[in-house]
Amino acid sequence: MGSGELLQQVYDRLYAHFGPQHWWPAETPFEVLVGAILTQNANWKNVEKAIANLRDAGFLSLERMAELPVDLLAEYIRPSGYYNIKAGRLRNLLDHIRTVHGGDLDAFLGQPPEALREELLSIRGIGPETADSMLLYAAARPVFVVDAYTHRILSRHEIIPEEYGYSEIQELFTDNLPADTALFNEYHALLVRTGKEYCRKSNPRCDLCPLQSI
């Protein structure tokens, strides 16, 4: 079985088991950008609390958030953890969009994906996973997001060597599957769900996993 067939089989098994995940849970592209930074080293339920704080206070827009002093922004996002660091990273993103694109979020997200990814990676505090999450979920570009769940699931099933890094795993998907935003969106979400419920770091539930026979 080739890599493309194997990856498709994994997707089909997970989709049949879990169904559609409706990810990313956000109301606007800007909310996705914020969530992508807040979810760094954080549980999503805590991220939701931080986003709710911003929404309830009326600061969940580029214009309004840019008005917030960074220390006050940190207080709103406190539930997400590492709040001072993340407030600084959000400020770096806001300042970049305002300085380089005049605050025009559509112009920022509407760039060719290669240019947008390069810009995102140039912003302090945004690494490949965060940048690709923004590309896929906020800009709707067919970029596959790789995370710890992806590496764990694929290596445990011997689909990749343990030493594979981010770009190597990403290329496995992009080289063997159609460049389809909806597919990459759903696939990533299904892998996250599988990693949380079955392929856990410790005490994995292999006997119940939908991928157990692969």
C-alpha positions in Angstrom: 0.0 0.0 0.0 1.4 3.4 -1.0 1.6 6.4 1.4 -1.4 8.1 -0.2 -3.6 5.1 0.2 -2.5 4.6 3.8 -3.1 8.2 4.7 -6.5 8.0 3.1 -7.3 4.9 5.0 -6.4 6.5 8.3 -8.6 9.5 7.4 -11.5 7.3 6.4 -11.3 5.3 9.6 -11.2 8.4 11.8 -14.0 10.1 9.9 -16.2 7.1 10.1 -15.6 6.8 13.8 -15.8 10.5 14.9 -17.7 12.2 12.1 -17.0 15.9 11.2 -15.3 18.0 13.8 -16.4 21.5 12.8 -12.9 22.9 13.6 -11.7 25.6 14.1 -14.4 26.8 16.6 -14.3 30.5 15.9 -16.6 33.2 14.6 -14.1 35.3 12.6 -10.7 34.9 11.0 -9.3 37.3 13.6 -10.5 35.0 16.4 -8.7 32.1 14.7 -5.4 34.2 14.8 -5.9 35.0 18.5 -6.8 31.4 19.3 -3.8 30.0 17.4 -1.5 32.0 19.7 -3.5 31.3 22.9 -3.5 27.6 22.3 0.2 27.3 22.5 1.0 25.0 25.5 -2.7 25.3 26.6 -5.8 23.3 27.0 -8.5 24.5 24.5 -11.1 24.8 27.2 -8.8 27.4 28.9 -8.3 29.1 25.6 -12.1 29.4 25.2 -12.3 31.1 28.6 -9.7 33.7 27.5 -11.4 34.3 24.2 -14.8 34.7 26.0 -13.2 37.3 28.3 -12.0 39.3 25.2 -15.4 38.9 23.5 -17.4 39.9 26.5 -15.3 43.0 27.0 -15.6 43.9 23.3 -11.9 43.5 22.5 -12.1 40.6 20.0 -11.2 42.7 16.9 -7.9 43.9 15.6 -8.9 47.6 16.1 -10.1 47.2 19.6 -7.4 44.8 20.8 -4.7 47.1 19.4 -6.0 49.8 21.8 -5.4 47.6 24.9 -2.2 48.1 26.9 -0.3 44.8 26.8 -0.6 44.3 30.6 -4.3 44.6 30.5 -4.5 42.3 27.5 -2.5 39.8 29.6 -5.2 39.9 32.3 -8.0 39.2 29.8 -6.1 36.1 28.5 -4.9 34.9 31.9 -6.9 31.6 31.7 -4.8 30.4 28.7 -1.6 30.3 30.8 1.7 32.0 30.0 -0.5 35.1 29.6 2.3 37.7 29.7 4.3 35.9 27.0 1.1 35.4 24.9 0.0 39.0 25.3 3.4 40.0 23.9 3.0 37.6 21.0 -0.5 39.0 20.2 0.9 42.5 20.3 3.7 41.5 17.9 1.1 40.1 15.5 -1.2 43.2 15.8 1.7 45.6 15.3 2.9 43.7 12.2 -0.5 43.8 10.6 -1.0 47.5 11.4 2.6 48.5 10.3 2.9 46.4 7.2 -0.7 46.2 6.0 -2.2 49.4 7.5 -4.4 47.3 9.8 -6.1 45.6 6.8 -6.7 42.0 7.9 -8.1 41.0 4.6 -5.1 42.2 2.7 -2.8 40.4 5.2 -4.7 37.1 4.9 -5.2 37.4 1.2 -1.6 37.2 0.3 -0.2 34.1 -1.6 0.3 31.4 1.0 4.1 31.3 0.7 4.3 35.1 1.3 1.9 34.9 4.2 3.7 32.0 5.8 7.0 33.8 5.5 5.6 36.9 7.1 4.0 34.9 10.0 7.2 33.1 10.7 9.0 36.5 10.8 6.8 37.6 13.7 8.4 36.8 17.1 6.5 34.0 18.9 5.0 32.4 15.8 6.4 29.1 14.8 5.5 26.6 12.1 2.6 25.0 13.8 1.0 28.3 14.8 1.7 29.9 11.3 0.2 26.9 9.5 -2.9 26.9 11.8 -3.4 30.5 10.8 -2.9 29.7 7.1 -5.4 26.8 7.2 -8.1 28.0 9.5 -8.0 31.8 9.1 -6.8 32.2 5.5 -8.4 29.0 4.2 -5.2 27.8 2.5 -4.5 24.1 1.9 -1.6 23.8 4.4 -1.4 20.7 6.6 -0.9 21.5 10.3 1.4 19.1 12.1 1.3 18.8 15.9 2.5 16.4 18.6 -0.6 14.3 18.1 0.2 13.8 14.5 3.8 12.7 15.2 2.7 10.4 18.0 -0.1 8.7 16.0 2.0 8.2 12.8 5.1 7.1 14.6 3.3 4.6 16.8 1.7 3.1 13.7 5.1 3.0 12.0 3.9 5.3 9.2 6.8 7.6 9.8 10.2 7.1 11.6 10.3 8.4 15.1 13.0 11.0 14.1 10.8 12.7 11.5 10.5 16.5 12.0 7.8 19.0 11.2 8.6 19.6 7.6 9.1 15.9 6.8 5.7 15.0 8.2 4.0 17.9 6.5 5.5 16.9 3.2 4.2 13.4 3.6 0.6 14.7 3.6 1.0 17.4 1.0 2.9 15.1 -1.4 0.4 12.2 -1.1 -3.0 13.9 -0.7 -5.0 16.4 -2.8 -4.3 20.1 -1.8 -7.7 20.5 -0.4 -8.4 22.9 2.5 -11.5 21.1 3.7 -9.6 17.8 3.8 -6.6 19.2 5.6 -8.9 20.9 8.1 -10.9 17.8 8.9 -7.8 15.5 8.9 -5.9 17.7 11.4 -9.0 17.9 13.7 -9.5 14.2 13.6 -5.9 13.5 14.5 -6.2 15.9 17.5 -9.4 14.1 18.6 -7.7 10.7 18.3 -4.6 11.8 20.2 -6.7 13.2 23.1 -9.1 10.2 23.4 -7.0 7.2 22.3 -3.4 7.8 21.4 -2.6 9.5 24.6 1.0 10.2 25.7 0.6 7.9 28.6 -2.0 5.2 29.1 -3.0 5.0 25.5 -6.3 3.2 24.8 -5.0 1.1 21.9 -7.6 -1.7 22.3 -10.4 0.8 21.5 -8.6 2.9 18.9 -10.3 3.1 15.5 -6.8 2.7 14.0 -5.8 -0.4 16.0 -5.6 -2.7 12.9 -3.4 -0.3 10.9 
